């Protein structure tokens, strides 16, 4: 039975390691050292490009819970990260070179893994294939993927607006309505008077922009996805006649049209998250929190995801993937890593783990693992395979994609602890039992 994995990033290494340790032979293709993308600096596998941090370590955080769950499933990356950790407060940060060196050593020394140094230009014809080629996938392989998944479902840049958690919105300051009463209040509207708008505008145009990486500098920005801060600098009324236009709306508190208006659109079917419509941005994350919290109703908003604008090859997963990262129409072909629609190092590694367990269980004739939506893995795999998600953009671990508790807990730390405990209980009592 042939198993081929393309790409030795975090996802590819996790998948190769787990499948090999289950007793199956694996072919792992990696283009380095023959070729490197603009992002890569070394020849090691699982190279960390933009940061050495795997985010929060505590289990009552979304990132920490994800890593705990991954460790229960035999994660190579989490284990190596803990061994190569450096002091970083409450975060799990690593010595980058030591981390990738240790992962590379584990992969190369595994007798069931054949590492093939070659650039793959076509999706391999094998019994099982895991495509884990990362966010800069391009060239002939991207063309081959495009033919497989339909070209309209393959994206080459990530132009995303921030997403806020529904429970964190101040509903006393907003109202539900569609423009010209079209529909049944499909949007949450955040109205601004003139002075509120002017304060917001001045903060927006003076906010700090995130620096571009070398591999992002040739990114073409289209008029339809212009960063909100770039559009704002065209003139004081540019966004008031653009994504913040108030036409067709009446604020029920005043009986008049707002001076400006920000709309929030439902992001997922459980309605646990809302997208800030038209607010794709390249501001630094801290600046997004500061400036966008000036929007009425978002004073205490919790962000499930901040806006980003960068090079990122990814597929429209809700239209294509099952919850185990296999293709709907080719269930023995998997996509793992950022190309699958997850965002972040550990999220990418997680997708490789889930793909690997799916392959292993198929080979053994066993039923697949069904991760409940209240686990972080279940929430992420559910999100990338939720066909109700519109305007899909990659998603990282956050509690906004996890179903709410039966009892409302106001204190955020207590709420997150309760959310995490549900997952811990399932893993301890149900997994593999």
C-alpha atoms as one frame of an Amber mdcrd trajectory, in Angstrom:
protein
   0.000   0.000   0.000   1.665   3.218  -1.155   1.590   6.358   1.008   3.093
   9.595  -0.299   3.435  12.867   1.581   4.472  16.027  -0.264   6.192  18.638
   1.890   8.234  18.324   5.078   6.852  21.276   6.979   5.210  20.777  10.355
   2.134  19.094   8.865   4.070  16.751   6.592   6.461  15.740   9.362   3.637
  15.031  11.811   1.836  12.891   9.231   4.961  10.989   8.183   6.021  10.329
  11.771   2.644   8.998  12.927   2.038   6.786   9.892   5.584   5.395  10.044
   5.318   4.724  13.779   2.109   2.787  13.080   4.222   0.398  10.995   3.565
   1.655   7.467   6.136   2.716   4.891   5.993   6.363   3.827   7.550   8.343
   0.991   8.155  11.946   2.054   9.001  14.400  -0.731  10.779  17.640   0.174
  12.180  20.096  -2.373  14.926  21.433  -0.071  17.895  21.589  -0.443  17.463
  21.562  -4.251  14.939  24.417  -4.148  13.881  26.947  -1.557  10.973  29.347
  -1.426  11.648  32.998  -0.611  10.622  32.299   2.985  13.066  29.488   3.753
  16.603  30.015   5.064  17.775  26.514   6.073  17.593  22.983   4.712  15.913
  21.574   7.814  12.359  20.232   7.914   9.597  21.963   9.924  11.374  25.292
   9.508   9.838  28.170  11.454   9.771  31.233   9.227   7.999  34.166  10.860
   8.131  33.498  14.604   9.547  31.126  17.162   6.391  31.205  19.286   3.686
  28.574  19.350   1.504  30.975  21.379   0.079  30.386  24.845   1.050  27.285
  26.781  -1.694  27.247  29.424  -4.417  24.703  28.808  -7.225  27.200  29.481
  -6.292  29.103  26.315  -7.316  28.114  22.805  -3.698  27.685  21.659  -2.724
  25.787  24.791  -5.719  23.474  24.571  -4.899  22.668  20.959  -1.331  21.674
  21.866  -2.572  19.535  24.774  -4.987  17.709  22.459  -2.262  17.196  19.853
   0.008  15.682  22.462  -2.684  13.122  23.331  -2.589  12.085  19.655   1.184
  11.560  19.577   2.384  14.909  18.244   6.054  15.026  17.296   6.107  18.831
  17.051   4.648  19.490  20.503   7.041  17.005  22.100  10.068  18.543  20.361
   8.851  22.072  21.124   8.723  21.314  24.834  12.274  19.918  24.695  13.658
  22.931  22.791  11.697  25.633  24.619  13.159  28.996  25.573  11.868  31.400
  28.226   8.860  33.321  26.887   6.538  34.058  29.802   3.309  32.149  29.312
   4.024  31.216  25.698   5.669  28.118  24.273   8.581  29.535  22.286  11.488
  27.511  20.939  15.036  27.755  19.676  14.116  27.753  15.995  17.176  25.988
  14.638  17.224  23.431  17.429  13.525  22.724  16.991  13.663  22.118  13.247
  16.949  20.235  13.613  15.424  17.816  16.112  12.329  17.261  13.956  14.548
  16.666  10.906  16.640  14.133  12.819  13.543  12.232  14.002  12.200  12.018
  10.454  15.457  11.059   8.757  16.213   8.374  11.344  12.805   6.716  11.124
  13.322   3.448   9.188   9.790   3.563   7.750  10.242   7.000   6.151  11.975
   7.367   2.797  12.915  11.029   2.312  13.091  11.982  -1.352  14.765  15.291
  -2.211  12.748  16.374  -5.211  10.335  19.054  -6.317   6.928  17.495  -6.986
   5.145  19.054  -9.955   2.087  16.813 -10.209  -0.146  15.309  -7.534   1.335
  11.811  -7.075  -0.618   8.760  -8.178  -0.575   6.635  -5.024  -2.990   4.794
  -2.749  -2.858   7.628  -0.187  -1.512  11.125  -0.809  -1.131  13.980   1.679
  -0.401  17.374   0.139   1.356  19.475   2.798   3.250  21.985   0.682   2.632
  25.139   2.665   1.335  28.663   2.048   3.710  29.498  -0.808   2.728  26.601
  -3.072   3.054  27.704  -6.688   4.238  26.609 -10.135   3.301  23.307 -11.772
   2.125  21.714  -8.517  -0.281  24.591  -7.886  -1.580  24.142 -11.420  -2.062
  20.418 -10.771  -3.934  21.179  -7.530  -6.030  23.761  -9.353  -7.113  21.181
 -11.913  -8.018  18.719  -9.167 -10.060  21.075  -6.992 -11.406  23.470  -9.675
  -9.451  26.683 -10.160 -12.074  28.883  -8.456 -11.406  27.075  -5.166  -7.644
  27.757  -5.005  -6.509  31.090  -3.574  -3.047  32.660  -3.703  -3.386  35.493
  -1.223  -5.125  35.988   2.084  -7.041  39.274   2.321  -9.138  38.852   5.434
 -11.138  41.111   7.715 -11.142  40.619  11.498 -13.612  38.230  13.098 -15.091
  38.895  16.535 -16.693  36.483  18.979 -20.460  36.983  19.147 -20.685  36.831
  22.945 -18.280  39.775  23.248 -20.426  42.249  21.267 -22.250  44.950  23.256
 -25.743  44.480  21.849 -27.037  47.590  23.631 -25.172  49.751  21.094 -25.967
  47.901  17.861 -29.041  46.907  15.881 -29.932  44.146  13.454 -31.016  45.172
   9.960 -30.325  44.761   6.273 -30.121  47.764   3.968 -33.527  49.082   2.873
 -35.128  46.404   5.120 -34.057  43.772   2.592 -34.004  40.448   4.418 -34.645
  39.810   8.089 -31.906  41.754   9.783 -29.069  39.684   8.372 -26.401  42.101
   9.631 -25.478  43.546  12.990 -24.996  47.290  12.508 -22.651  49.453  14.543
 -23.782  53.069  13.993 -21.523  56.107  14.441 -22.348  59.777  14.785 -20.070
  62.385  13.212 -17.744  62.850  16.185 -17.377  59.079  16.732 -16.549  58.654
  13.057 -13.935  61.420  13.062 -12.178  59.945  16.101 -12.220  56.514  14.524
 -10.978  57.822  11.160  -8.044  59.699  12.703  -7.026  56.649  14.718  -7.247
  54.420  11.642  -5.109  56.537   9.299  -2.404  56.997  11.958  -2.284  53.335
  13.058   0.865  51.257  12.543   0.948  48.857   9.611   2.570  45.415   9.869
   5.807  45.153   7.863   5.689  42.938   4.787   7.881  39.873   4.488  10.094
  39.630   1.423   7.807  36.993  -0.089   4.778  39.292   0.337   6.188  42.360
  -1.403   5.053  41.343  -4.867   1.470  40.829  -3.612  -1.061  42.430  -5.928
  -3.822  44.199  -4.011  -7.055  44.453  -5.980  -9.508  47.319  -5.608 -12.137
  44.965  -4.223  -9.924  43.889  -1.314  -8.185  47.184  -0.554  -6.970  47.380
   3.081  -9.315  49.613   5.054  -6.419  51.815   6.198  -5.220  52.312   2.606
  -8.700  53.227   1.418  -9.127  55.628   4.346  -6.025  57.598   3.334  -7.689
  58.526   0.046  -9.839  61.036   1.884 -11.864  61.541   5.052 -15.114  60.389
   3.440 -13.617  57.511   1.430 -14.644  54.760   3.848 -17.914  56.515   4.743
 -18.889  56.087   1.116 -17.309  52.619   1.019 -17.516  49.807   3.596 -18.916
  52.185   6.262 -21.704  53.645   4.151 -24.922  54.151   6.145 -27.343  54.269
   3.216 -30.515  52.229   3.533 -30.234  52.020   7.318 -32.103  53.701  10.157
 -30.824  53.606  13.725 -33.915  52.680  15.804 -32.544  54.623  18.775 -32.492
  57.938  16.885 -34.911  57.322  14.039 -32.299  58.694  11.613 -29.629  57.375
   9.302 -26.230  57.085  11.058 -23.360  59.316   9.952 -21.383  56.131   9.295
 -22.015  52.446   9.931 -19.983  49.278  10.342 -21.708  46.012   9.478 -21.008
  42.625  11.032 -21.873  39.520   9.021 -22.474  36.061  10.496 -19.324  33.988
  10.006 -20.565  30.468  10.772 -23.834  28.550  11.095 -23.818  28.340  14.936
 -23.535  32.180  14.926 -20.671  32.241  17.400 -18.603  34.671  15.292 -19.098
  37.772  13.157 -16.944  39.179  10.345 -16.337  42.956  10.186 -17.524  43.548
   6.628 -15.067  45.235   4.281 -12.366  45.635   6.923  -9.556  43.586   5.393
  -6.417  45.119   6.818  -2.670  44.948   7.233  -2.522  46.786  10.565  -0.499
  45.290  13.408  -2.645  43.061  15.596  -2.335  45.351  18.627  -3.409  48.290
  16.498  -6.416  46.388  15.212  -7.493  45.722  18.782  -7.033  49.389  19.722
  -8.646  50.987  16.670 -11.472  48.543  15.954 -12.503  48.561  19.613 -13.514
  52.203  18.983 -16.413  50.913  16.882 -19.656  51.186  18.918 -20.557  47.768
  20.257 -17.011  46.414  19.951 -15.509  48.148  23.001 -14.792  44.805  24.664
 -14.695  42.656  21.548 -12.728  39.431  21.624 -11.101  38.735  18.279 -11.296
  35.184  16.985  -8.979  36.231  14.186  -7.306  39.507  13.278  -7.275  40.777
   9.730  -4.350  39.808   7.515  -3.119  40.463   4.012  -0.284  38.296   2.746
   0.759  35.624   0.287  -1.016  32.432   1.186  -1.949  29.562  -1.108  -4.981
  27.799   0.330  -8.001  25.935  -0.923 -11.633  26.812  -0.233 -11.878  23.958
   2.243 -15.615  24.122   3.114 -16.388  23.377  -0.534 -13.795  20.619  -0.832
 -12.764  18.853   2.363 -14.180  16.391   4.848 -13.436  16.930   8.535 -10.430
  14.561   8.309  -8.872  16.847   5.626  -9.617  14.389   2.812 -11.101  15.579
  -0.463 -14.831  15.066  -0.907 -14.428  13.631  -4.393 -11.079  11.860  -3.791
 -11.153  10.628  -0.177  -7.653   9.125  -0.322  -6.149  12.531  -1.162  -5.591
  14.837   1.812  -4.573  18.466   2.220  -2.661  19.394   5.363  -0.958  22.513
   6.669  -1.886  26.061   5.750  -2.910  25.049   2.252  -5.836  23.232   3.900
  -7.295  26.422   5.356  -5.906  26.391   8.888  -3.834  29.318  10.135  -0.781
  28.936  12.361   2.112  26.598  13.047   0.379  24.287  15.493  -2.872  24.346
  13.576  -0.901  23.198  10.521   0.757  20.443  12.525  -2.657  19.404  13.848
  -4.006  18.954  10.326  -1.129  16.587   9.578  -1.956  14.604  12.721  -5.649
  14.303  11.833  -4.834  13.304   8.240  -2.383  10.679   9.483  -4.824   9.135
  11.950  -7.428   8.993   9.201  -5.030   7.161   6.871  -3.927   4.765   9.612
  -7.475   3.872  10.578  -8.489   3.346   6.949  -5.526   1.007   6.493  -6.515
  -0.927   9.613 -10.181  -1.090   8.640 -11.188   0.976  11.683 -13.794   3.715
  11.947 -12.477   7.290  11.908 -12.106   9.371  15.060 -15.038  11.729  15.512
 -13.753  14.776  17.374 -16.615  16.568  19.155 -17.052  20.235  18.191 -16.244
  21.298  21.762 -12.673  20.019  21.388 -10.336  22.488  19.692  -9.433  19.921
  17.029 -13.105  19.185  16.455 -13.915  22.892  16.224 -11.166  23.545  13.675
 -11.904  20.488  11.555 -15.586  21.338  11.723 -14.951  24.900  10.584 -12.824
  23.999   7.560 -15.472  21.471   6.440 -18.574  23.559   7.227 -20.257  24.131
   3.866 -22.307  26.993   5.339 -19.185  29.172   5.731 -19.166  31.936   3.131
 -16.182  33.964   1.903 -13.868  31.439   3.542 -10.575  32.607   5.007  -8.112
  30.454   6.989  -8.778  30.055  10.698  -6.597  29.439  13.735  -7.416  28.097
  17.190  -9.822  30.297  19.144 -12.801  29.823  21.415 -15.118  31.610  18.989
 -15.442  28.461  16.885 -16.280  26.291  19.899 -19.954  25.824  20.900 -21.023
  27.970  23.848 -21.446  26.543  27.331 -24.915  25.672  28.583 -24.446  28.198
  31.396 -23.251  31.748  30.688 -20.005  32.589  32.539 -19.101  36.286  32.427
 -15.527  36.003  33.673 -13.394  35.226  30.629 -10.772  33.146  32.445 -13.429
  31.037  34.131 -15.301  30.639  30.844 -12.178  29.536  28.986 -11.303  27.087
  31.762 -14.771  25.541  31.505 -14.525  25.354  27.717 -11.153  23.618  27.980
 -12.360  21.180  30.621 -15.042  19.805  28.286 -12.347  18.788  25.831 -10.039
  17.360  28.506 -12.885  15.235  29.852 -13.608  13.809  26.393  -9.997  12.997
  25.637  -9.540  11.388  29.039 -12.769   9.358  28.954 -13.708   8.687  25.334
 -10.742   8.790  22.960  -9.751   5.320  21.765 -12.044   3.737  24.357
